[in-house]
């Protein structure tokens, strides 16, 4: 099993917009993984998605729903943290965007033999 954890602290004035964005994509994300948990505590959202395989992780990283979440984080978040399979990254802004872009670049580049 592979776990994708995203913790987001929206800017105070952007809390409602972030919450609405997350609610908009929640169903789509839920269809892409084995389980999805979205919680909010003290103004910080935790999104935990569990996938059965690397292929399922690939699918969610390529998804429009995660693209929308990435954009919402970039525009509306004060800070965020992304952890994939126990490896985390802390940075202001959307490192989720970087992860997605790097992953998509790897996927498009030809495999060297």
C-alpha positions as CSV (number, residue, x, y, z in Angstrom):
1,X,0.0,0.0,0.0
2,X,1.1,3.5,-0.8
3,X,0.0,6.5,1.3
4,X,-0.2,10.1,0.0
5,X,-0.6,12.6,2.8
6,X,-1.2,16.3,2.1
7,X,-1.5,18.8,5.0
8,X,-2.6,22.3,4.1
9,X,-3.0,25.5,6.1
10,X,-5.0,27.9,4.0
11,X,-4.4,31.7,4.3
12,X,-6.9,32.9,6.9
13,X,-8.8,35.0,4.4
14,X,-8.9,32.1,1.8
15,X,-10.1,29.4,4.2
16,X,-13.6,29.2,2.7
17,X,-12.3,29.2,-0.9
18,X,-9.9,26.4,-0.2
19,X,-12.6,24.4,1.6
20,X,-14.9,24.8,-1.4
21,X,-12.2,23.7,-3.8
22,X,-11.5,20.6,-1.7
23,X,-15.2,19.7,-1.5
24,X,-15.5,20.1,-5.3
25,X,-12.8,17.5,-6.0
26,X,-13.3,15.2,-3.1
27,X,-15.5,12.7,-5.0
28,X,-13.1,12.5,-8.0
29,X,-10.2,11.8,-5.6
30,X,-12.2,9.2,-3.8
31,X,-12.7,7.3,-7.0
32,X,-8.9,7.2,-7.7
33,X,-7.8,5.5,-4.5
34,X,-8.6,2.7,-2.1
35,X,-9.5,5.1,0.7
36,X,-9.6,8.8,1.2
37,X,-9.8,10.7,4.5
38,X,-10.3,14.5,4.6
39,X,-10.2,16.2,8.0
40,X,-10.0,19.7,9.3
41,X,-8.6,20.7,12.7
42,X,-7.8,24.2,13.8
43,X,-7.9,25.6,10.3
44,X,-5.5,23.0,8.9
45,X,-6.7,20.3,6.4
46,X,-5.3,16.8,6.2
47,X,-5.9,14.8,3.1
48,X,-4.8,11.1,3.3
49,X,-5.2,8.9,0.2
50,X,-4.2,5.2,0.2
51,X,-3.4,3.5,-3.0
52,X,-3.0,-0.2,-3.7
53,X,-0.1,0.2,-6.2
54,X,2.4,2.5,-7.9
55,X,0.1,2.5,-10.9
56,X,-2.8,3.8,-8.8
57,X,-0.4,6.5,-7.4
58,X,0.5,7.4,-11.0
59,X,-3.1,7.7,-11.9
60,X,-3.9,10.1,-9.0
61,X,-0.7,12.2,-9.7
62,X,-1.9,12.6,-13.3
63,X,-5.5,13.4,-12.4
64,X,-7.3,16.6,-13.0
65,X,-8.5,16.5,-9.4
66,X,-5.0,16.6,-8.0
67,X,-4.1,19.3,-10.5
68,X,-7.0,21.4,-9.1
69,X,-5.9,20.7,-5.6
70,X,-2.3,21.7,-6.5
71,X,-3.5,25.0,-7.9
72,X,-5.7,25.7,-4.9
73,X,-2.7,25.1,-2.6
74,X,-0.5,27.3,-4.7
75,X,-3.0,30.2,-4.6
76,X,-4.8,29.8,-1.3
77,X,-2.4,28.2,1.1
78,X,-0.1,29.7,3.7
79,X,1.9,26.5,3.9
80,X,1.6,22.8,2.9
81,X,3.4,19.5,3.4
82,X,3.2,16.5,1.1
83,X,4.3,13.0,2.2
84,X,4.4,10.1,-0.3
85,X,5.1,6.7,1.2
86,X,6.8,8.2,4.2
87,X,9.0,10.7,2.4
88,X,8.0,14.3,3.2
89,X,8.6,17.7,1.8
90,X,7.9,21.0,3.7
91,X,7.9,24.2,1.9
92,X,5.8,27.4,1.6
93,X,3.5,27.2,-1.4
94,X,2.7,24.1,-3.4
95,X,5.4,21.4,-3.5
96,X,2.5,19.2,-4.7
97,X,2.8,21.1,-8.0
98,X,6.5,20.3,-8.2
99,X,6.0,16.7,-7.4
100,X,3.3,16.4,-10.1
101,X,5.5,18.2,-12.7
102,X,8.6,16.1,-11.9
103,X,6.5,12.9,-12.0
104,X,4.9,13.8,-15.3
105,X,8.4,14.7,-16.8
106,X,9.8,11.3,-15.8
107,X,6.8,9.6,-17.3
108,X,7.2,11.4,-20.6
109,X,11.0,11.0,-21.0
110,X,12.1,7.9,-22.9
111,X,13.5,5.0,-20.9
112,X,17.2,4.5,-21.5
113,X,18.2,0.9,-22.2
